[in-house]
Amino acid sequence: MNYNTKTKKTGVFPLIFREYAHAHPFGSQMPGRQKAAESYRFGFTGHEKENEITEGVYSTEYRLLDTRLGIWRTPDPLFMMYPSWSSYHYTLNNPINHIDPDGRWSKAVHHQMIEQAVNGMWKELKALGMTKADRTALIKGMQKGSDIADAILNRNQSVKNSHIHYMRDPSISVDDAKKNAHDYVDKNINDFKKTGNSKFLGKASHTMMDAVCPSHVDENGDPLINDLGINPAKIKEHKKGDKNPTQSERKKGVENVKAVIREGMGIKNPNQDQKQEQGKVLELD
């Protein structure tokens, strides 16, 4: 329903369906239960159809997804993050709870780091009076916040918002990109202090986790330029140069999440007199 301020009349916008389909969990469409405009090229989770290759295959930034089999057609470039899983799995075989927007480092990895960080701080959190139910709620709230930071629909994946993922808008300097990342983290931590809503800790943690991801920062910990969407040559180069996070990088990501939680909850770091493995990226005041 809409309202025209000039005619002072209400009306109804006609609904235009680009596509409807009944699908199996991994995205393969049920025969005879779908319809789409010929010009509409997108389907399962917004991925582009590749019907010229094979029916049921979708293209993402890094790989091709075969929805009939529920697996990728090539190995995950970040397969080292899942040593106990096949490098061809799609969302840890759980497409109901997870998505993989580009074919690498799915949301599940961020979720795992958050859960590992919170569980690793249980003694500190318990000392604040937190119960196991509170801990579970904290994990879920932070995971939701991380998902929000990673969302496409709210333009958090746009070049302008590169700092959310500890990357750099080509139009600004490295120092400005770092400042934007700092400001984003600080704002969300302060929002948590004001509201107690753990999703803000999750949003701040997302930046901190990405800050140690080798496809986001260089060897000096400086944010890489995010011009992939406007430079096809750079996309190709990025795909070839994408590295697999090591266990050390994963550990740094978890430690960065702990730093966010401690800052938000006013917890003194028990190891603050020791050298911290939080990378060279963000130092919380």
C-alpha positions in Angstrom: 0.0 0.0 0.0 1.3 3.5 -0.8 0.1 7.1 -0.3 0.5 9.8 -2.8 1.1 13.2 -1.1 -0.1 15.2 -4.1 -3.4 13.4 -4.9 -3.8 12.4 -1.2 -5.0 8.9 -2.4 -3.8 5.5 -1.5 -2.9 2.8 -4.0 -1.3 -0.6 -4.3 2.0 -1.3 -6.1 1.7 -4.3 -8.4 3.9 -7.2 -7.3 6.3 -8.4 -9.9 7.6 -11.9 -9.3 11.0 -12.5 -10.9 11.1 -16.1 -9.7 9.4 -18.6 -7.4 10.6 -22.1 -6.7 10.3 -25.0 -4.3 13.8 -26.2 -3.5 15.6 -28.9 -1.6 17.8 -27.8 1.3 21.0 -27.4 -0.8 19.2 -25.4 -3.4 18.3 -27.8 -6.2 14.8 -26.9 -7.6 12.0 -29.4 -7.5 10.9 -30.3 -11.1 7.7 -28.6 -12.2 7.5 -26.4 -9.1 9.3 -23.2 -10.2 8.9 -20.4 -12.7 11.2 -17.5 -13.5 11.5 -14.7 -16.1 14.0 -15.7 -18.8 16.1 -12.6 -18.1 16.4 -13.4 -14.4 19.8 -15.0 -13.8 19.9 -15.5 -10.0 18.6 -18.2 -7.7 19.7 -20.0 -4.6 20.9 -17.5 -1.9 21.3 -14.9 -4.6 24.0 -16.8 -6.6 24.1 -16.6 -10.3 22.8 -19.5 -12.3 25.2 -21.3 -14.7 22.7 -23.3 -16.7 25.1 -23.1 -19.7 27.4 -25.5 -17.8 24.9 -27.8 -16.1 21.4 -27.4 -14.7 21.5 -26.7 -10.9 25.0 -25.2 -10.9 25.5 -21.7 -9.4 28.4 -19.4 -9.6 29.9 -17.5 -6.6 33.0 -15.3 -6.5 35.4 -18.2 -5.8 33.7 -21.5 -6.8 30.9 -23.2 -8.6 28.2 -24.8 -6.4 26.4 -28.0 -7.5 23.0 -27.9 -5.7 22.0 -31.3 -6.9 24.9 -32.9 -5.0 25.1 -30.3 -2.2 28.8 -29.8 -2.7 31.3 -27.4 -4.4 32.9 -28.5 -7.6 36.4 -27.4 -6.5 38.2 -27.4 -3.1 37.7 -24.5 -0.6 40.7 -22.1 -0.9 40.5 -21.8 2.9 40.2 -25.6 3.6 42.7 -25.5 6.4 40.1 -23.8 8.6 38.2 -27.1 8.5 40.8 -29.9 9.0 38.2 -32.5 9.9 35.9 -31.6 6.9 36.0 -32.4 3.2 37.3 -29.4 1.3 34.2 -29.7 -1.0 31.5 -29.3 1.7 28.9 -26.6 1.5 28.3 -24.7 4.8 29.4 -27.7 6.9 26.5 -29.7 5.5 24.1 -27.4 7.3 22.5 -25.1 4.7 19.6 -24.3 7.1 21.7 -22.5 9.6 24.7 -21.3 7.5 25.3 -19.6 4.2 28.5 -19.2 2.2 28.2 -16.1 0.0 31.4 -16.4 -2.0 32.8 -19.9 -1.7 35.3 -19.4 1.1 35.5 -18.9 4.9 31.8 -19.3 5.6 30.0 -17.5 8.5 30.5 -20.7 10.4 34.2 -19.9 10.9 33.3 -16.6 12.5 30.8 -18.4 14.7 33.4 -20.9 15.8 35.9 -18.2 16.7 33.2 -16.4 18.8 32.2 -19.6 20.6 35.8 -20.6 21.2 36.6 -17.1 22.6 33.6 -17.1 25.0 34.2 -20.6 26.2 37.8 -19.8 26.7 36.8 -16.9 29.0 34.4 -18.9 31.1 36.2 -18.4 34.4 36.3 -14.7 33.8 32.7 -14.5 32.8 31.6 -16.7 35.6 33.3 -14.3 38.0 30.9 -11.6 36.8 28.0 -13.8 37.8 27.2 -15.1 34.4 25.3 -18.4 34.2 25.7 -21.1 31.5 22.4 -19.9 30.0 23.9 -16.4 29.9 27.0 -17.7 28.2 24.9 -19.4 25.5 22.9 -16.2 25.0 26.1 -14.2 24.7 27.5 -16.6 22.0 24.3 -16.6 20.0 23.9 -12.8 20.2 27.5 -12.2 19.1 27.1 -14.6 16.3 24.1 -12.8 15.1 26.0 -9.5 15.3 28.8 -10.9 13.2 26.3 -12.1 10.6 24.9 -8.5 10.5 28.3 -7.1 9.9 28.8 -9.6 7.0 25.4 -9.0 5.4 25.0 -8.0 1.8 21.5 -6.6 1.9 22.4 -3.7 4.2 25.4 -2.9 2.0 28.0 -3.9 4.7 29.8 -5.6 1.8 30.1 -2.4 -0.2 33.5 -0.8 -0.9 32.4 2.2 1.2 32.1 -0.1 4.2 35.3 -1.9 3.6 36.5 -1.0 7.1 33.9 -3.3 8.7 36.0 -6.2 7.2 39.3 -4.5 7.9 39.9 -3.6 4.3 40.5 -0.3 2.6 38.3 1.8 0.3 40.6 2.7 -2.7 39.8 6.4 -2.2 41.3 6.6 1.3 44.7 6.1 2.9 45.8 3.2 5.0 45.8 5.3 8.2 42.2 6.5 7.4 41.1 2.9 6.8 42.6 1.8 10.2 40.9 4.8 11.9 37.5 3.8 10.3 38.0 0.3 11.6 38.9 1.5 15.1 35.9 3.8 15.1 33.6 1.0 14.0 34.9 -1.3 16.7 34.8 1.4 19.4 31.2 2.5 18.4 29.9 -1.0 18.7 31.6 -1.7 22.0 30.1 1.6 23.4 26.7 0.6 22.1 27.0 -2.7 24.0 27.9 -0.8 27.2 24.8 1.4 26.7 22.3 -1.4 25.8 23.8 -4.7 27.0 22.9 -6.1 23.5 25.6 -8.7 22.7 25.1 -8.3 18.9 27.2 -5.1 19.2 30.1 -7.2 20.6 29.6 -9.5 17.6 29.8 -6.7 15.1 33.0 -5.3 16.7 34.4 -8.9 16.9 33.8 -9.4 13.2 36.2 -6.6 12.3 38.7 -8.0 14.7 38.5 -11.4 13.2 38.8 -10.1 9.7 41.8 -8.1 10.8 43.9 -11.3 10.9 42.5 -12.9 7.7 45.2 -13.1 5.0 42.8 -12.1 2.3 42.0 -8.9 4.2 45.4 -7.6 5.4 48.9 -7.7 4.1 52.0 -9.2 5.8 52.4 -6.0 7.8 48.8 -6.2 9.1 47.7 -3.2 6.9 44.2 -3.4 5.3 44.2 -4.5 1.7 42.5 -2.3 -1.0 39.0 -3.5 -1.6 38.7 -2.8 -5.3 37.7 -6.3 -6.3 34.2 -5.3 -7.4 35.4 -2.7 -9.9 38.6 -4.4 -11.2 38.2 -7.8 -12.8 42.0 -8.2 -13.1 42.3 -7.7 -9.3 39.6 -10.3 -8.7 41.5 -12.8 -10.7 44.7 -11.9 -8.9 43.0 -12.1 -5.5 41.7 -15.6 -6.2 45.1 -16.8 -7.1 46.8 -15.2 -4.2 44.3 -16.1 -1.5 46.0 -17.9 1.3 44.8 -20.4 3.9 44.6 -19.1 7.4 47.0 -20.9 9.8 46.2 -22.1 13.3 48.2 -19.1 14.5 46.0 -16.8 12.6 42.9 -18.5 13.9 44.3 -18.2 17.4 44.9 -14.4 16.9 41.3 -14.1 15.7 40.0 -15.8 18.9 42.2 -13.6 21.1 40.9 -10.5 19.3 37.4 -11.5 20.1 38.3 -12.0 23.7 39.8 -8.4 23.7 36.4 -7.1 22.5 34.5 -8.9 25.2 36.9 -7.8 27.9 36.7 -4.2 26.8 32.9 -4.3 26.6 32.5 -5.9 30.0 35.3 -4.1 31.8 37.3 -7.3 32.4 41.0 -6.9 33.1 43.1 -9.1 30.8 44.8 -11.7 33.1 47.8 -11.7 30.8 48.1 -8.0 30.2 51.7 -8.0 31.5 52.6 -10.6 28.9 53.1 -10.2 25.2 49.7 -10.5 23.5 49.1 -12.3 20.2 46.5 -9.9 18.8 48.4 -9.1 15.7 49.5 -5.6 14.6 46.0 -4.5 13.6 43.8 -3.1 16.3 44.7 -2.1 19.9 41.7 -1.4 22.1 42.0 1.4 24.5 
